[in-house]
Amino acid sequence: MAKSAKSVTSDGINKELLSQIVAGTVSFVSQPDGLPMLQHVPPLIEVNTAMLDPSDNTKAAVRATAAAGAYLANGVSAPVGAAPASTYAIITGAVLPEAKKRGNTSGSGAPTKYPFAELPIGGMFFSANTEHAKGNAVKALGSTVSAQNNKYATQEMENGVGKTKTVTRAVRDKTTHKALIGPDGKKVVETVALPVKQYERKFTIRPVTGGQKYGEWTAPADGALIARTK
């Protein structure tokens, strides 16, 4: 991406690119663009080098930290301090419902208010559909759960080389993220090499129905139950 002189600060940070990362319109960043943001104190981004851009393997997955918004607004980042306490109760004694066969549950970004970091293995928390603009907690939090899984993932190594697996998948529009359709009316597919990951922690999400019992816990409303399984 071309950088205008006005968009780059004296410490080398591309504010235009950072704004796009904060907005979620940019998901991958190159080392030259990302390093100044990563080395900033406190860091303005988090980078997962185990996830590379399928169309450009010089770029790694990126997301903004809480300090990025303050930096863009004021030219400085917020002071480093303790993260705000989560308002979500950690549930014990619940049983996660069986997974339904369904499509991808992508959704909004990764809010820090959810207690992923505090969840023990087998711990869960509940998010009601009414908390989300489109009334579907599973879809809204699907990408959040994926991001948390990737946060605690590293690439498996073999003889000093990162292991990969070959998969065939649909090609998606970089703006709308919808599958591209070819002239024959079928989805356009591509074959790519993806890293084989080891997960230090693993999270999953399931829809629940208000009033229904799941183990010792009764869902207070329709929504989603998010659990740490590893």
C-alpha angles and dihedrals in degrees: 000000000000115000122213118215090243094054095056118077126214090263091056099257115145100220093188091056091044089053090054091049090051090049091049095238091116118053102169132048136189122238095249091053097038102042097074090050092047094047093048114111107265097021115251095204142029117222128201107199090185088071114063130184106264090219097043119025091192089074125074131202114274141183133179124256124223089262093062096074093052091047092054093045099045106015088248134075126246116265116267111259144138116304115251114267114260118249091208117102118228109236125215128183095035124126117221111236120243116276116258121224102248143132129273114308101211120165147141128341129278113285114199094219093085116092099235092133093053098046115114119210105286091019119128142182133204130229119188122224088236091067091068130072095232095040096242116108094182093057093040094052100034094096091042091058090047091050091051091050089052091047090064096039132101130184117260113244130214120186089342094307125108112249118235137187128211116235135173115221143161118276110238132205108254092223105039096023089220120139113266116240120216128218089268091061093249129116116270110240135195135194114227139169112241128188118260105233137210113209121215088186130015129201132187137184133215134179116246132194122232114253094017120121120235106187108306093341128083119206109241092207142347110295144094135307114210117198138185106227099175 
